[in-house]
Amino acid sequence: MAISPPVPENKWSQLCDMFRLSPRERQLLRLIMADAPDAFMAENLGLSVHTIHTYMDRLYRKLGVNSRCQVVLCLFAN
């Protein structure tokens, strides 16, 4: 499943580079922006739901947020 970023590709790359996101965190961020449930993310990325939660915790720390909603707000605020 290919999910387009919510912003132009060049801006998307700048944001991901600015926050030093790993390739897996970039994939997760795209799925968060598509409002995908954890189980779908796990299946789509070939990971367990527990691993998805671990990646989400790391992503939240990098972005300085505590929820998916804050992830979206952070992305559009930058």
Distance bins in CASP14 RR format, pairs under 12 A and 6 or more apart:
PFRMAT RR
TARGET T0000
AUTHOR 0000-0000-0000
RMODE 2
METHOD distances of the structure
MODEL  1
1 27 0 0 0 0 0 1 0 0 0 0 0
1 30 0 0 0 0 1 0 0 0 0 0 0
1 31 0 0 0 0 1 0 0 0 0 0 0
1 34 0 0 0 0 1 0 0 0 0 0 0
1 36 0 0 0 0 1 0 0 0 0 0 0
1 40 0 0 0 0 1 0 0 0 0 0 0
1 41 0 0 0 0 0 1 0 0 0 0 0
1 43 0 0 0 0 1 0 0 0 0 0 0
1 44 1 0 1 0 0 0 0 0 0 0 0
1 45 0 0 0 0 0 1 0 0 0 0 0
2 27 0 0 0 0 0 1 0 0 0 0 0
2 30 0 0 0 0 1 0 0 0 0 0 0
2 31 0 0 0 0 0 1 0 0 0 0 0
2 34 0 0 0 0 0 1 0 0 0 0 0
2 44 0 0 0 0 0 1 0 0 0 0 0
3 12 0 0 0 0 0 1 0 0 0 0 0
3 26 0 0 0 0 0 1 0 0 0 0 0
3 27 0 0 0 0 1 0 0 0 0 0 0
3 28 0 0 0 0 0 1 0 0 0 0 0
3 29 0 0 0 0 1 0 0 0 0 0 0
3 30 1 0 1 0 0 0 0 0 0 0 0
3 31 1 0 0 1 0 0 0 0 0 0 0
3 32 0 0 0 0 1 0 0 0 0 0 0
3 33 1 0 0 1 0 0 0 0 0 0 0
3 34 1 0 1 0 0 0 0 0 0 0 0
3 35 0 0 0 0 0 1 0 0 0 0 0
3 36 0 0 0 0 1 0 0 0 0 0 0
3 40 0 0 0 0 0 1 0 0 0 0 0
3 41 0 0 0 0 0 1 0 0 0 0 0
3 44 0 0 0 0 1 0 0 0 0 0 0
3 45 0 0 0 0 0 1 0 0 0 0 0
4 12 0 0 0 0 1 0 0 0 0 0 0
4 30 1 0 0 1 0 0 0 0 0 0 0
4 31 0 0 0 0 0 1 0 0 0 0 0
4 33 0 0 0 0 1 0 0 0 0 0 0
4 34 0 0 0 0 1 0 0 0 0 0 0
5 11 0 0 0 0 1 0 0 0 0 0 0
5 12 1 1 0 0 0 0 0 0 0 0 0
5 13 0 0 0 0 1 0 0 0 0 0 0
5 14 0 0 0 0 0 1 0 0 0 0 0
5 15 0 0 0 0 1 0 0 0 0 0 0
5 16 0 0 0 0 1 0 0 0 0 0 0
5 21 0 0 0 0 0 1 0 0 0 0 0
5 26 0 0 0 0 1 0 0 0 0 0 0
5 27 0 0 0 0 0 1 0 0 0 0 0
5 29 0 0 0 0 1 0 0 0 0 0 0
5 30 1 0 0 1 0 0 0 0 0 0 0
5 31 0 0 0 0 0 1 0 0 0 0 0
5 32 0 0 0 0 0 1 0 0 0 0 0
5 33 1 0 0 1 0 0 0 0 0 0 0
5 34 0 0 0 0 1 0 0 0 0 0 0
5 75 0 0 0 0 1 0 0 0 0 0 0
5 76 0 0 0 0 0 1 0 0 0 0 0
6 12 1 0 0 1 0 0 0 0 0 0 0
6 15 0 0 0 0 0 1 0 0 0 0 0
6 29 0 0 0 0 1 0 0 0 0 0 0
6 30 0 0 0 0 1 0 0 0 0 0 0
6 31 0 0 0 0 0 1 0 0 0 0 0
6 32 0 0 0 0 0 1 0 0 0 0 0
6 33 1 0 1 0 0 0 0 0 0 0 0
6 34 0 0 0 0 1 0 0 0 0 0 0
6 35 0 0 0 0 0 1 0 0 0 0 0
6 71 0 0 0 0 0 1 0 0 0 0 0
6 72 0 0 0 0 1 0 0 0 0 0 0
6 75 1 0 0 1 0 0 0 0 0 0 0
6 76 1 0 0 1 0 0 0 0 0 0 0
7 13 0 0 0 0 1 0 0 0 0 0 0
7 14 0 0 0 0 1 0 0 0 0 0 0
7 15 1 0 0 1 0 0 0 0 0 0 0
7 16 0 0 0 0 0 1 0 0 0 0 0
7 29 0 0 0 0 0 1 0 0 0 0 0
7 30 0 0 0 0 0 1 0 0 0 0 0
7 33 0 0 0 0 1 0 0 0 0 0 0
7 72 0 0 0 0 0 1 0 0 0 0 0
7 75 1 0 0 1 0 0 0 0 0 0 0
7 76 1 0 0 1 0 0 0 0 0 0 0
7 77 0 0 0 0 0 1 0 0 0 0 0
7 78 0 0 0 0 1 0 0 0 0 0 0
8 14 0 0 0 0 1 0 0 0 0 0 0
8 15 0 0 0 0 0 1 0 0 0 0 0
9 15 0 0 0 0 0 1 0 0 0 0 0
9 16 0 0 0 0 0 1 0 0 0 0 0
9 26 0 0 0 0 0 1 0 0 0 0 0
9 30 0 0 0 0 0 1 0 0 0 0 0
10 16 0 0 0 0 0 1 0 0 0 0 0
10 17 0 0 0 0 0 1 0 0 0 0 0
11 17 0 0 0 0 0 1 0 0 0 0 0
11 18 0 0 0 0 0 1 0 0 0 0 0
11 75 0 0 0 0 1 0 0 0 0 0 0
11 76 0 0 0 0 0 1 0 0 0 0 0
11 78 0 0 0 0 1 0 0 0 0 0 0
12 18 0 0 0 0 0 1 0 0 0 0 0
12 19 0 0 0 0 0 1 0 0 0 0 0
12 21 0 0 0 0 0 1 0 0 0 0 0
12 26 0 0 0 0 1 0 0 0 0 0 0
12 29 0 0 0 0 1 0 0 0 0 0 0
12 30 0 0 0 0 1 0 0 0 0 0 0
12 33 0 0 0 0 1 0 0 0 0 0 0
12 75 0 0 0 0 1 0 0 0 0 0 0
12 76 0 0 0 0 0 1 0 0 0 0 0
12 78 0 0 0 0 0 1 0 0 0 0 0
13 19 0 0 0 0 0 1 0 0 0 0 0
13 21 0 0 0 0 0 1 0 0 0 0 0
13 26 0 0 0 0 1 0 0 0 0 0 0
14 21 0 0 0 0 0 1 0 0 0 0 0
14 75 0 0 0 0 0 1 0 0 0 0 0
14 78 0 0 0 0 1 0 0 0 0 0 0
15 21 0 0 0 0 1 0 0 0 0 0 0
15 25 0 0 0 0 0 1 0 0 0 0 0
15 26 0 0 0 0 1 0 0 0 0 0 0
15 29 0 0 0 0 1 0 0 0 0 0 0
15 30 0 0 0 0 0 1 0 0 0 0 0
15 33 0 0 0 0 0 1 0 0 0 0 0
15 62 0 0 0 0 0 1 0 0 0 0 0
15 63 0 0 0 0 1 0 0 0 0 0 0
15 71 0 0 0 0 0 1 0 0 0 0 0
15 74 0 0 0 0 1 0 0 0 0 0 0
15 75 1 0 0 1 0 0 0 0 0 0 0
15 76 0 0 0 0 1 0 0 0 0 0 0
15 77 0 0 0 0 0 1 0 0 0 0 0
15 78 1 0 1 0 0 0 0 0 0 0 0
16 22 0 0 0 0 1 0 0 0 0 0 0
16 23 0 0 0 0 1 0 0 0 0 0 0
16 24 0 0 0 0 0 1 0 0 0 0 0
16 25 1 0 0 1 0 0 0 0 0 0 0
16 26 1 0 1 0 0 0 0 0 0 0 0
16 27 0 0 0 0 0 1 0 0 0 0 0
16 28 0 0 0 0 0 1 0 0 0 0 0
16 29 1 0 0 1 0 0 0 0 0 0 0
16 30 0 0 0 0 1 0 0 0 0 0 0
16 33 0 0 0 0 0 1 0 0 0 0 0
16 59 0 0 0 0 0 1 0 0 0 0 0
16 62 0 0 0 0 0 1 0 0 0 0 0
16 63 0 0 0 0 0 1 0 0 0 0 0
16 75 0 0 0 0 1 0 0 0 0 0 0
16 78 0 0 0 0 0 1 0 0 0 0 0
17 23 0 0 0 0 0 1 0 0 0 0 0
17 25 0 0 0 0 0 1 0 0 0 0 0
17 26 0 0 0 0 1 0 0 0 0 0 0
17 78 0 0 0 0 0 1 0 0 0 0 0
18 62 0 0 0 0 0 1 0 0 0 0 0
18 63 0 0 0 0 0 1 0 0 0 0 0
18 74 0 0 0 0 0 1 0 0 0 0 0
18 75 0 0 0 0 0 1 0 0 0 0 0
18 77 0 0 0 0 0 1 0 0 0 0 0
18 78 1 0 0 1 0 0 0 0 0 0 0
19 25 0 0 0 0 1 0 0 0 0 0 0
19 26 0 0 0 0 1 0 0 0 0 0 0
19 29 0 0 0 0 1 0 0 0 0 0 0
19 58 0 0 0 0 0 1 0 0 0 0 0
19 59 0 0 0 0 1 0 0 0 0 0 0
19 60 0 0 0 0 0 1 0 0 0 0 0
19 61 0 0 0 0 0 1 0 0 0 0 0
19 62 1 0 1 0 0 0 0 0 0 0 0
19 63 1 0 0 1 0 0 0 0 0 0 0
19 64 0 0 0 0 1 0 0 0 0 0 0
19 65 0 0 0 0 0 1 0 0 0 0 0
19 71 0 0 0 0 0 1 0 0 0 0 0
19 74 0 0 0 0 1 0 0 0 0 0 0
19 75 0 0 0 0 1 0 0 0 0 0 0
19 78 0 0 0 0 1 0 0 0 0 0 0
20 26 0 0 0 0 0 1 0 0 0 0 0
20 58 0 0 0 0 0 1 0 0 0 0 0
20 59 0 0 0 0 0 1 0 0 0 0 0
20 61 0 0 0 0 0 1 0 0 0 0 0
20 62 1 0 0 1 0 0 0 0 0 0 0
20 63 0 0 0 0 0 1 0 0 0 0 0
21 27 0 0 0 0 1 0 0 0 0 0 0
21 28 0 0 0 0 1 0 0 0 0 0 0
21 29 1 0 0 1 0 0 0 0 0 0 0
21 30 0 0 0 0 0 1 0 0 0 0 0
21 32 0 0 0 0 0 1 0 0 0 0 0
21 55 0 0 0 0 0 1 0 0 0 0 0
21 58 0 0 0 0 1 0 0 0 0 0 0
21 59 1 0 0 1 0 0 0 0 0 0 0
21 60 0 0 0 0 0 1 0 0 0 0 0
21 61 0 0 0 0 0 1 0 0 0 0 0
21 62 1 0 0 1 0 0 0 0 0 0 0
21 63 0 0 0 0 1 0 0 0 0 0 0
21 71 0 0 0 0 0 1 0 0 0 0 0
21 74 0 0 0 0 0 1 0 0 0 0 0
21 75 0 0 0 0 0 1 0 0 0 0 0
22 28 0 0 0 0 1 0 0 0 0 0 0
22 29 0 0 0 0 0 1 0 0 0 0 0
22 55 0 0 0 0 1 0 0 0 0 0 0
22 58 0 0 0 0 1 0 0 0 0 0 0
22 59 0 0 0 0 1 0 0 0 0 0 0
22 62 0 0 0 0 1 0 0 0 0 0 0
23 29 0 0 0 0 0 1 0 0 0 0 0
23 30 0 0 0 0 0 1 0 0 0 0 0
23 45 0 0 0 0 0 1 0 0 0 0 0
23 55 0 0 0 0 0 1 0 0 0 0 0
24 30 0 0 0 0 0 1 0 0 0 0 0
24 31 0 0 0 0 0 1 0 0 0 0 0
24 41 0 0 0 0 0 1 0 0 0 0 0
24 44 0 0 0 0 0 1 0 0 0 0 0
24 45 1 0 0 1 0 0 0 0 0 0 0
24 46 0 0 0 0 0 1 0 0 0 0 0
24 47 0 0 0 0 1 0 0 0 0 0 0
24 51 0 0 0 0 1 0 0 0 0 0 0
24 52 0 0 0 0 0 1 0 0 0 0 0
24 54 0 0 0 0 0 1 0 0 0 0 0
24 55 1 0 0 1 0 0 0 0 0 0 0
24 56 0 0 0 0 0 1 0 0 0 0 0
24 58 0 0 0 0 1 0 0 0 0 0 0
24 59 0 0 0 0 1 0 0 0 0 0 0
25 31 0 0 0 0 0 1 0 0 0 0 0
25 32 0 0 0 0 0 1 0 0 0 0 0
25 41 0 0 0 0 0 1 0 0 0 0 0
25 45 0 0 0 0 0 1 0 0 0 0 0
25 52 0 0 0 0 0 1 0 0 0 0 0
25 54 0 0 0 0 0 1 0 0 0 0 0
25 55 1 0 0 1 0 0 0 0 0 0 0
25 56 0 0 0 0 1 0 0 0 0 0 0
25 57 0 0 0 0 0 1 0 0 0 0 0
25 58 1 0 0 1 0 0 0 0 0 0 0
25 59 1 0 1 0 0 0 0 0 0 0 0
25 60 0 0 0 0 0 1 0 0 0 0 0
25 61 0 0 0 0 0 1 0 0 0 0 0
25 62 1 0 0 1 0 0 0 0 0 0 0
25 63 0 0 0 0 1 0 0 0 0 0 0
25 71 0 0 0 0 0 1 0 0 0 0 0
26 32 0 0 0 0 0 1 0 0 0 0 0
26 33 0 0 0 0 0 1 0 0 0 0 0
26 45 0 0 0 0 0 1 0 0 0 0 0
26 55 0 0 0 0 0 1 0 0 0 0 0
26 59 0 0 0 0 1 0 0 0 0 0 0
26 62 0 0 0 0 0 1 0 0 0 0 0
26 75 0 0 0 0 0 1 0 0 0 0 0
27 33 0 0 0 0 0 1 0 0 0 0 0
27 34 0 0 0 0 0 1 0 0 0 0 0
27 36 0 0 0 0 0 1 0 0 0 0 0
27 41 0 0 0 0 1 0 0 0 0 0 0
27 42 0 0 0 0 0 1 0 0 0 0 0
27 44 0 0 0 0 1 0 0 0 0 0 0
27 45 1 0 0 1 0 0 0 0 0 0 0
27 46 0 0 0 0 0 1 0 0 0 0 0
27 47 0 0 0 0 1 0 0 0 0 0 0
27 52 0 0 0 0 0 1 0 0 0 0 0
27 55 0 0 0 0 1 0 0 0 0 0 0
27 56 0 0 0 0 0 1 0 0 0 0 0
27 59 0 0 0 0 0 1 0 0 0 0 0
28 34 0 0 0 0 0 1 0 0 0 0 0
28 36 0 0 0 0 1 0 0 0 0 0 0
28 38 0 0 0 0 0 1 0 0 0 0 0
28 40 0 0 0 0 0 1 0 0 0 0 0
28 41 1 0 0 1 0 0 0 0 0 0 0
28 42 0 0 0 0 0 1 0 0 0 0 0
28 44 0 0 0 0 1 0 0 0 0 0 0
28 45 1 0 0 1 0 0 0 0 0 0 0
28 46 0 0 0 0 0 1 0 0 0 0 0
28 47 0 0 0 0 1 0 0 0 0 0 0
28 51 0 0 0 0 0 1 0 0 0 0 0
28 52 1 0 0 1 0 0 0 0 0 0 0
28 53 0 0 0 0 0 1 0 0 0 0 0
28 54 0 0 0 0 0 1 0 0 0 0 0
28 55 1 0 1 0 0 0 0 0 0 0 0
28 56 1 0 0 1 0 0 0 0 0 0 0
28 57 0 0 0 0 0 1 0 0 0 0 0
28 58 0 0 0 0 1 0 0 0 0 0 0
28 59 1 0 0 1 0 0 0 0 0 0 0
28 60 0 0 0 0 0 1 0 0 0 0 0
28 62 0 0 0 0 0 1 0 0 0 0 0
28 63 0 0 0 0 0 1 0 0 0 0 0
28 68 0 0 0 0 0 1 0 0 0 0 0
28 71 0 0 0 0 1 0 0 0 0 0 0
29 36 0 0 0 0 0 1 0 0 0 0 0
29 41 0 0 0 0 0 1 0 0 0 0 0
29 45 0 0 0 0 0 1 0 0 0 0 0
29 55 0 0 0 0 1 0 0 0 0 0 0
29 56 0 0 0 0 1 0 0 0 0 0 0
29 58 0 0 0 0 0 1 0 0 0 0 0
29 59 1 0 0 1 0 0 0 0 0 0 0
29 60 0 0 0 0 0 1 0 0 0 0 0
29 62 0 0 0 0 0 1 0 0 0 0 0
29 63 0 0 0 0 1 0 0 0 0 0 0
29 65 0 0 0 0 0 1 0 0 0 0 0
29 68 0 0 0 0 0 1 0 0 0 0 0
29 71 1 0 0 1 0 0 0 0 0 0 0
29 72 0 0 0 0 1 0 0 0 0 0 0
29 74 0 0 0 0 0 1 0 0 0 0 0
29 75 1 0 0 1 0 0 0 0 0 0 0
30 36 0 0 0 0 1 0 0 0 0 0 0
30 41 0 0 0 0 1 0 0 0 0 0 0
30 44 0 0 0 0 0 1 0 0 0 0 0
30 45 0 0 0 0 0 1 0 0 0 0 0
30 59 0 0 0 0 0 1 0 0 0 0 0
30 71 0 0 0 0 0 1 0 0 0 0 0
30 72 0 0 0 0 0 1 0 0 0 0 0
30 75 0 0 0 0 0 1 0 0 0 0 0
31 37 0 0 0 0 1 0 0 0 0 0 0
31 38 0 0 0 0 1 0 0 0 0 0 0
31 39 0 0 0 0 0 1 0 0 0 0 0
31 40 1 0 0 1 0 0 0 0 0 0 0
31 41 1 0 1 0 0 0 0 0 0 0 0
31 42 0 0 0 0 1 0 0 0 0 0 0
31 43 0 0 0 0 0 1 0 0 0 0 0
31 44 1 0 0 1 0 0 0 0 0 0 0
31 45 1 0 0 1 0 0 0 0 0 0 0
31 46 0 0 0 0 0 1 0 0 0 0 0
31 47 0 0 0 0 0 1 0 0 0 0 0
31 52 0 0 0 0 1 0 0 0 0 0 0
31 55 0 0 0 0 0 1 0 0 0 0 0
31 56 0 0 0 0 0 1 0 0 0 0 0
31 59 0 0 0 0 0 1 0 0 0 0 0
31 68 0 0 0 0 0 1 0 0 0 0 0
31 71 0 0 0 0 0 1 0 0 0 0 0
32 38 0 0 0 0 0 1 0 0 0 0 0
32 40 0 0 0 0 0 1 0 0 0 0 0
32 41 0 0 0 0 1 0 0 0 0 0 0
32 52 0 0 0 0 0 1 0 0 0 0 0
32 55 0 0 0 0 0 1 0 0 0 0 0
32 56 1 0 0 1 0 0 0 0 0 0 0
32 59 1 0 0 1 0 0 0 0 0 0 0
32 60 0 0 0 0 0 1 0 0 0 0 0
32 63 0 0 0 0 0 1 0 0 0 0 0
32 65 0 0 0 0 0 1 0 0 0 0 0
32 67 0 0 0 0 0 1 0 0 0 0 0
32 68 1 0 1 0 0 0 0 0 0 0 0
32 69 0 0 0 0 1 0 0 0 0 0 0
32 70 0 0 0 0 0 1 0 0 0 0 0
32 71 1 0 1 0 0 0 0 0 0 0 0
32 72 1 0 0 1 0 0 0 0 0 0 0
32 73 0 0 0 0 0 1 0 0 0 0 0
32 74 0 0 0 0 0 1 0 0 0 0 0
32 75 0 0 0 0 1 0 0 0 0 0 0
33 41 0 0 0 0 0 1 0 0 0 0 0
33 59 0 0 0 0 0 1 0 0 0 0 0
33 68 0 0 0 0 1 0 0 0 0 0 0
33 69 0 0 0 0 0 1 0 0 0 0 0
33 71 0 0 0 0 1 0 0 0 0 0 0
33 72 1 0 0 1 0 0 0 0 0 0 0
33 73 0 0 0 0 0 1 0 0 0 0 0
33 74 0 0 0 0 0 1 0 0 0 0 0
33 75 1 0 0 1 0 0 0 0 0 0 0
33 76 0 0 0 0 1 0 0 0 0 0 0
34 40 0 0 0 0 1 0 0 0 0 0 0
34 41 0 0 0 0 1 0 0 0 0 0 0
34 44 0 0 0 0 1 0 0 0 0 0 0
34 68 0 0 0 0 0 1 0 0 0 0 0
34 72 0 0 0 0 0 1 0 0 0 0 0
35 41 0 0 0 0 0 1 0 0 0 0 0
35 68 0 0 0 0 1 0 0 0 0 0 0
35 69 0 0 0 0 0 1 0 0 0 0 0
35 71 0 0 0 0 0 1 0 0 0 0 0
35 72 0 0 0 0 1 0 0 0 0 0 0
36 42 0 0 0 0 1 0 0 0 0 0 0
36 43 0 0 0 0 1 0 0 0 0 0 0
36 44 1 0 0 1 0 0 0 0 0 0 0
36 45 0 0 0 0 1 0 0 0 0 0 0
36 52 0 0 0 0 1 0 0 0 0 0 0
36 56 0 0 0 0 0 1 0 0 0 0 0
36 68 0 0 0 0 0 1 0 0 0 0 0
37 43 0 0 0 0 1 0 0 0 0 0 0
37 44 0 0 0 0 0 1 0 0 0 0 0
37 49 0 0 0 0 1 0 0 0 0 0 0
37 52 0 0 0 0 1 0 0 0 0 0 0
37 68 0 0 0 0 0 1 0 0 0 0 0
38 44 0 0 0 0 0 1 0 0 0 0 0
38 45 0 0 0 0 0 1 0 0 0 0 0
38 47 0 0 0 0 0 1 0 0 0 0 0
38 48 0 0 0 0 0 1 0 0 0 0 0
38 49 1 0 1 0 0 0 0 0 0 0 0
38 50 0 0 0 0 1 0 0 0 0 0 0
38 51 0 0 0 0 0 1 0 0 0 0 0
38 52 1 0 1 0 0 0 0 0 0 0 0
38 53 1 0 0 1 0 0 0 0 0 0 0
38 54 0 0 0 0 0 1 0 0 0 0 0
38 55 0 0 0 0 0 1 0 0 0 0 0
38 56 0 0 0 0 1 0 0 0 0 0 0
38 68 0 0 0 0 0 1 0 0 0 0 0
39 45 0 0 0 0 0 1 0 0 0 0 0
39 46 0 0 0 0 0 1 0 0 0 0 0
39 47 0 0 0 0 0 1 0 0 0 0 0
39 48 0 0 0 0 0 1 0 0 0 0 0
39 49 1 0 0 1 0 0 0 0 0 0 0
39 50 0 0 0 0 0 1 0 0 0 0 0
39 52 0 0 0 0 1 0 0 0 0 0 0
39 53 0 0 0 0 0 1 0 0 0 0 0
40 46 0 0 0 0 0 1 0 0 0 0 0
40 47 0 0 0 0 0 1 0 0 0 0 0
40 49 0 0 0 0 0 1 0 0 0 0 0
40 52 0 0 0 0 1 0 0 0 0 0 0
41 47 1 0 0 1 0 0 0 0 0 0 0
41 48 0 0 0 0 0 1 0 0 0 0 0
41 49 0 0 0 0 1 0 0 0 0 0 0
41 50 0 0 0 0 0 1 0 0 0 0 0
41 51 0 0 0 0 1 0 0 0 0 0 0
41 52 1 0 1 0 0 0 0 0 0 0 0
41 53 0 0 0 0 1 0 0 0 0 0 0
41 54 0 0 0 0 0 1 0 0 0 0 0
41 55 0 0 0 0 1 0 0 0 0 0 0
41 56 0 0 0 0 1 0 0 0 0 0 0
41 59 0 0 0 0 0 1 0 0 0 0 0
41 68 0 0 0 0 0 1 0 0 0 0 0
42 48 1 0 1 0 0 0 0 0 0 0 0
42 49 1 0 1 0 0 0 0 0 0 0 0
42 50 0 0 0 0 1 0 0 0 0 0 0
42 51 1 0 0 1 0 0 0 0 0 0 0
42 52 1 0 1 0 0 0 0 0 0 0 0
42 53 0 0 0 0 1 0 0 0 0 0 0
42 54 0 0 0 0 0 1 0 0 0 0 0
42 55 0 0 0 0 0 1 0 0 0 0 0
42 56 0 0 0 0 0 1 0 0 0 0 0
43 49 0 0 0 0 1 0 0 0 0 0 0
43 51 0 0 0 0 0 1 0 0 0 0 0
43 52 0 0 0 0 1 0 0 0 0 0 0
44 52 0 0 0 0 1 0 0 0 0 0 0
45 51 0 0 0 0 1 0 0 0 0 0 0
45 52 1 0 0 1 0 0 0 0 0 0 0
45 55 0 0 0 0 1 0 0 0 0 0 0
45 56 0 0 0 0 0 1 0 0 0 0 0
46 52 0 0 0 0 1 0 0 0 0 0 0
46 55 0 0 0 0 0 1 0 0 0 0 0
47 53 0 0 0 0 1 0 0 0 0 0 0
47 54 0 0 0 0 1 0 0 0 0 0 0
47 55 1 0 0 1 0 0 0 0 0 0 0
47 56 0 0 0 0 0 1 0 0 0 0 0
48 54 0 0 0 0 1 0 0 0 0 0 0
48 55 0 0 0 0 0 1 0 0 0 0 0
49 55 0 0 0 0 0 1 0 0 0 0 0
49 56 0 0 0 0 0 1 0 0 0 0 0
50 56 0 0 0 0 0 1 0 0 0 0 0
50 57 0 0 0 0 0 1 0 0 0 0 0
51 57 0 0 0 0 0 1 0 0 0 0 0
51 58 0 0 0 0 0 1 0 0 0 0 0
52 58 0 0 0 0 0 1 0 0 0 0 0
52 59 0 0 0 0 0 1 0 0 0 0 0
52 68 0 0 0 0 0 1 0 0 0 0 0
53 59 0 0 0 0 0 1 0 0 0 0 0
53 60 0 0 0 0 0 1 0 0 0 0 0
53 68 0 0 0 0 0 1 0 0 0 0 0
54 60 0 0 0 0 0 1 0 0 0 0 0
54 61 0 0 0 0 0 1 0 0 0 0 0
55 61 0 0 0 0 0 1 0 0 0 0 0
55 62 0 0 0 0 0 1 0 0 0 0 0
56 62 0 0 0 0 0 1 0 0 0 0 0
56 63 0 0 0 0 0 1 0 0 0 0 0
56 65 0 0 0 0 0 1 0 0 0 0 0
56 66 0 0 0 0 0 1 0 0 0 0 0
56 67 0 0 0 0 1 0 0 0 0 0 0
56 68 0 0 0 0 1 0 0 0 0 0 0
56 70 0 0 0 0 0 1 0 0 0 0 0
56 71 0 0 0 0 1 0 0 0 0 0 0
57 63 0 0 0 0 0 1 0 0 0 0 0
57 64 0 0 0 0 0 1 0 0 0 0 0
57 65 0 0 0 0 0 1 0 0 0 0 0
57 66 0 0 0 0 0 1 0 0 0 0 0
57 67 0 0 0 0 0 1 0 0 0 0 0
57 71 0 0 0 0 0 1 0 0 0 0 0
58 64 0 0 0 0 0 1 0 0 0 0 0
58 65 0 0 0 0 0 1 0 0 0 0 0
59 65 0 0 0 0 1 0 0 0 0 0 0
59 66 0 0 0 0 0 1 0 0 0 0 0
59 67 0 0 0 0 0 1 0 0 0 0 0
59 68 0 0 0 0 1 0 0 0 0 0 0
59 70 0 0 0 0 0 1 0 0 0 0 0
59 71 1 0 0 1 0 0 0 0 0 0 0
59 74 0 0 0 0 0 1 0 0 0 0 0
59 75 0 0 0 0 0 1 0 0 0 0 0
60 66 1 0 0 1 0 0 0 0 0 0 0
60 67 1 0 0 1 0 0 0 0 0 0 0
60 68 0 0 0 0 1 0 0 0 0 0 0
60 69 0 0 0 0 0 1 0 0 0 0 0
60 70 1 0 0 1 0 0 0 0 0 0 0
60 71 1 0 0 1 0 0 0 0 0 0 0
60 74 0 0 0 0 1 0 0 0 0 0 0
61 70 0 0 0 0 0 1 0 0 0 0 0
61 71 0 0 0 0 0 1 0 0 0 0 0
62 71 0 0 0 0 0 1 0 0 0 0 0
62 74 0 0 0 0 1 0 0 0 0 0 0
63 69 0 0 0 0 0 1 0 0 0 0 0
63 70 1 0 0 1 0 0 0 0 0 0 0
63 71 1 0 0 1 0 0 0 0 0 0 0
63 72 0 0 0 0 0 1 0 0 0 0 0
63 73 0 0 0 0 1 0 0 0 0 0 0
63 74 1 0 1 0 0 0 0 0 0 0 0
63 75 0 0 0 0 1 0 0 0 0 0 0
63 77 0 0 0 0 0 1 0 0 0 0 0
63 78 0 0 0 0 1 0 0 0 0 0 0
64 70 1 0 0 1 0 0 0 0 0 0 0
64 71 0 0 0 0 1 0 0 0 0 0 0
64 73 0 0 0 0 0 1 0 0 0 0 0
64 74 1 0 0 1 0 0 0 0 0 0 0
64 75 0 0 0 0 0 1 0 0 0 0 0
64 77 0 0 0 0 0 1 0 0 0 0 0
64 78 0 0 0 0 0 1 0 0 0 0 0
65 71 1 0 1 0 0 0 0 0 0 0 0
65 72 0 0 0 0 1 0 0 0 0 0 0
65 73 1 0 0 1 0 0 0 0 0 0 0
65 74 1 0 1 0 0 0 0 0 0 0 0
65 75 0 0 0 0 1 0 0 0 0 0 0
65 77 0 0 0 0 0 1 0 0 0 0 0
65 78 0 0 0 0 0 1 0 0 0 0 0
66 73 0 0 0 0 0 1 0 0 0 0 0
66 74 0 0 0 0 0 1 0 0 0 0 0
67 73 0 0 0 0 1 0 0 0 0 0 0
67 74 0 0 0 0 0 1 0 0 0 0 0
68 74 0 0 0 0 0 1 0 0 0 0 0
68 75 0 0 0 0 0 1 0 0 0 0 0
69 75 0 0 0 0 0 1 0 0 0 0 0
69 76 0 0 0 0 0 1 0 0 0 0 0
70 76 0 0 0 0 0 1 0 0 0 0 0
70 77 0 0 0 0 1 0 0 0 0 0 0
71 77 0 0 0 0 0 1 0 0 0 0 0
71 78 0 0 0 0 0 1 0 0 0 0 0
72 78 0 0 0 0 0 1 0 0 0 0 0
END
